[in-house]
Amino acid sequence: MTALPAPSVALDDQLCFALYAASRAVTARYRPMLEAVGLTYPQYLVMMLLWEQDNQTVGQLGTRLALDSGTLSPLLKRLTAAGLVSRHRRVEDERSVSIALTDAGRALRDRAFSISESMIGAIGFGSEEFGDLMARLRLLTERVNAGEIVC
C-alpha cells in the first residue's frame, strides 16, 4: 500500500494551492492570446466545445464545462452579440436552447489553433508527460467529485 502524505497546514504542502497557482499561471498565459481573438477564457472553452461538435444545447455545454445556466447564459449572450454563435429554441423541445456556430465563429477556429500550439510550447512537456498529466488531472477531478479527497 502507498504511504499517504502527512497532514499539514503549511501552504506549500497543499494540493489545492498548487492547483490554484498553476491554474492562475496557465490562464494568465492564455489571456493576451485570447484578447487578440476577442475571447475570454470561459468563452474560449465554449467555443472549443462547439468546434468539436456544433449545435449543442445550453445544458450540454453546461454539463461539459461544469457551469450552471446562470453563469453560462450571460457568457453565451456575449458570444451571440459578438456574432460568433447563434441561439435558438429547439423544434423538438422548445424548453431547450441550442447554440450553433456562425460563419465567424467557425472561422475563428483556425486562429485559435495557434493558441493551443503556443501553450503546448510554453508548457514544454513531451507527449508522454503531457498525457500523464492530463490523465492524473482527470483522475483527481473524478476522485474529488466522488468525495474521495478533501483539500
C-alpha positions in Angstrom: 0.0 0.0 0.0 1.2 3.5 -0.9 2.0 5.8 2.1 -0.1 8.9 2.1 1.4 12.4 2.7 1.4 13.6 6.2 -1.3 16.2 7.1 -0.1 19.7 7.1 -1.4 23.3 7.4 1.6 24.7 5.5 0.5 26.5 2.3 3.2 24.9 0.1 2.1 21.4 1.2 -1.5 22.0 0.0 -2.5 20.4 -3.3 -5.3 22.9 -3.6 -2.8 25.8 -3.6 -0.5 24.1 -6.2 -3.6 23.6 -8.4 -4.8 27.2 -7.8 -1.3 28.7 -8.6 -0.9 26.5 -11.7 -4.4 27.4 -13.0 -3.8 31.1 -12.5 -0.5 30.9 -14.3 -2.0 29.0 -17.2 -5.0 31.3 -17.6 -2.7 34.4 -17.3 -0.6 32.9 -20.2 -3.8 32.5 -22.3 -5.1 36.0 -21.6 -3.2 38.0 -24.2 -3.6 35.4 -26.9 -7.4 35.3 -26.2 -7.7 39.1 -26.1 -6.2 39.1 -29.6 -9.1 37.0 -30.9 -11.7 38.8 -28.7 -12.4 36.0 -26.3 -12.3 35.5 -22.5 -11.1 32.1 -21.2 -14.6 30.8 -20.4 -15.8 31.9 -23.9 -12.8 30.1 -25.4 -13.9 26.9 -23.5 -17.4 27.2 -25.0 -16.0 27.8 -28.5 -13.7 24.7 -28.2 -16.8 22.6 -27.4 -18.6 24.0 -30.4 -15.6 23.5 -32.6 -15.6 19.8 -31.5 -19.4 19.4 -32.1 -21.5 22.3 -33.4 -25.2 22.9 -32.4 -25.2 21.8 -28.7 -27.8 22.7 -26.1 -27.1 25.1 -23.3 -27.5 22.1 -21.0 -24.9 20.0 -22.8 -22.4 22.9 -22.7 -23.0 23.5 -19.0 -22.6 19.8 -18.2 -19.3 19.6 -20.1 -17.9 22.8 -18.5 -19.4 22.2 -15.0 -21.2 25.6 -15.3 -24.8 26.4 -14.3 -27.1 28.2 -16.6 -26.8 31.4 -14.5 -23.1 31.5 -15.4 -23.3 30.2 -18.9 -26.3 32.3 -20.2 -24.5 35.7 -19.9 -21.4 34.2 -21.5 -23.5 32.9 -24.4 -25.2 36.3 -24.8 -21.8 37.9 -25.2 -20.8 35.4 -27.8 -24.0 36.0 -29.6 -23.5 39.7 -29.5 -20.0 39.2 -30.9 -21.5 37.3 -33.8 -19.7 34.1 -33.0 -22.7 31.9 -32.1 -26.5 31.9 -32.6 -29.1 30.8 -30.1 -32.4 29.3 -31.0 -35.1 27.2 -29.4 -35.1 23.6 -30.4 -38.1 22.5 -32.5 -38.3 19.1 -30.8 -38.3 20.7 -27.3 -39.0 24.4 -27.0 -37.7 24.5 -23.4 -34.2 23.7 -24.8 -32.0 26.3 -26.4 -29.5 25.2 -29.0 -26.2 27.0 -29.6 -24.6 27.0 -33.1 -21.5 28.5 -34.6 -21.9 31.3 -37.1 -19.5 31.6 -40.0 -17.4 34.0 -38.0 -17.3 31.5 -35.1 -16.2 28.7 -37.4 -13.5 31.0 -38.9 -12.1 31.8 -35.5 -11.2 28.1 -35.1 -8.1 28.5 -37.4 -6.8 31.5 -35.4 -7.4 29.6 -32.1 -5.4 26.7 -33.3 -2.2 28.7 -32.8 -3.2 29.4 -29.2 -3.1 25.7 -28.5 0.2 25.3 -30.3 1.7 28.2 -28.3 0.5 26.8 -24.9 1.9 23.4 -25.7 5.3 25.0 -26.5 5.1 27.2 -23.3 4.5 24.2 -21.1 7.2 22.2 -22.7 6.1 18.7 -21.8 6.7 15.9 -24.2 3.7 13.8 -25.4 4.1 11.2 -22.7 4.5 13.8 -19.9 1.5 15.7 -21.2 -0.6 12.6 -21.5 0.3 11.5 -17.9 -0.5 15.0 -16.5 -3.9 15.0 -18.3 -4.7 11.5 -17.0 -3.8 12.4 -13.4 -5.8 15.6 -13.5 -8.8 13.8 -14.8 -8.4 11.1 -12.1 -8.1 13.9 -9.5 -11.3 15.5 -10.8 -13.1 12.2 -10.7 -12.0 11.5 -7.1 -12.8 15.0 -5.8 -16.2 14.8 -7.5 -16.8 11.4 -5.9 -15.9 12.9 -2.4 -12.8 10.8 -2.0 -10.4 13.7 -1.2 -10.7 16.9 0.8 -8.5 19.9 0.4 
